[in-house]
Amino acid sequence: MGARQYGISTTLFRNAVGDKLGVNVTDMECLALLFFKGIATPTELSRYTGLSSGATTAMLDRLEKARLIKRQPNPNDRRGTLIMVEKSSVKTVGPMFADARKAQNELVASYSEKELEIIADFFMKFTAIWEQERDKLSGTER
């Protein structure tokens, strides 16, 4: 139940941030992936979000218009594009997460190394379960 509530709470928080930035929940998922990965192709983002290529382009247009991402030519593929977080957006988005990051760091610091290993193990196994179930639905079982 705690894991479910955690997932719901993080989604609702990202939705609130998206409202402040003028983007929708799918745009926020894409932005979160870019903050995590640093750089991605439109195809990767399409796979991650489940959007068609046209809908992915529209999403990237919204994020670019909001000055949250930038597109640049892919040096390894002259027809390709790379998507990355716009440096200035770190100054816009970062403060919205600052208090939460501080509270999370304090919470993590309150656990022993052994407890953190157990928590990390739980989340890694939970992630594997969801990946396996997603693969079943998409017909790409590993």
NORCOR-V647364 format. One record per residue. N is the residue number from 1. PHI is phi in radians with two decimals (* if undefined). Layout:
((N;PHI) (N;PHI))
//
This chain:
((1;*) (2;-1.09) (3;-1.12) (4;-1.13) (5;-1.11) (6;-1.04) (7;-1.05) (8;-1.13) (9;-1.10) (10;-1.18) (11;-1.11) (12;-1.11) (13;-1.15) (14;-1.07) (15;-1.09) (16;-1.12) (17;-1.12) (18;-1.02) (19;-1.04) (20;-1.13) (21;-1.52) (22;1.40) (23;-2.22) (24;-1.63) (25;-1.12) (26;-1.17) (27;-1.03) (28;-1.16) (29;-1.09) (30;-1.10) (31;-1.09) (32;-1.06) (33;-1.10) (34;-1.16) (35;-1.10) (36;-1.28) (37;-1.46) (38;1.66) (39;-2.72) (40;-2.71) (41;-1.66) (42;-1.00) (43;-1.10) (44;-1.06) (45;-1.17) (46;-1.09) (47;-1.10) (48;-1.13) (49;-1.53) (50;1.41) (51;-1.49) (52;-1.18) (53;-1.11) (54;-1.15) (55;-1.19) (56;-1.13) (57;-1.06) (58;-1.10) (59;-1.09) (60;-1.12) (61;-1.07) (62;-1.12) (63;-1.15) (64;-1.22) (65;-1.09) (66;-1.38) (67;1.09) (68;-1.78) (69;-2.31) (70;-2.42) (71;-1.84) (72;-2.54) (73;-1.06) (74;-1.43) (75;-1.16) (76;-1.71) (77;-2.64) (78;-1.09) (79;-1.62) (80;-1.62) (81;-2.26) (82;-1.94) (83;-2.00) (84;-2.51) (85;-1.21) (86;-1.20) (87;-0.92) (88;-1.15) (89;-1.23) (90;-1.07) (91;-1.24) (92;-1.44) (93;-1.44) (94;-0.87) (95;-1.06) (96;-1.18) (97;-1.82) (98;-1.05) (99;-1.12) (100;-1.13) (101;-1.07) (102;-1.08) (103;-1.11) (104;-1.11) (105;-1.07) (106;-1.14) (107;-1.11) (108;-1.04) (109;-1.14) (110;-1.41) (111;-1.78) (112;-1.31) (113;-1.02) (114;-1.12) (115;-1.11) (116;-1.14) (117;-1.10) (118;-1.16) (119;-1.08) (120;-1.08) (121;-1.05) (122;-1.01) (123;-1.16) (124;-1.14) (125;-1.19) (126;-1.10) (127;-1.07) (128;-1.08) (129;-1.08) (130;-1.16) (131;-1.13) (132;-1.10) (133;-1.17) (134;-1.11) (135;-1.10) (136;-1.04) (137;-1.14) (138;-1.54) (139;1.31) (140;-2.08) (141;-0.96) (142;-1.48))
//
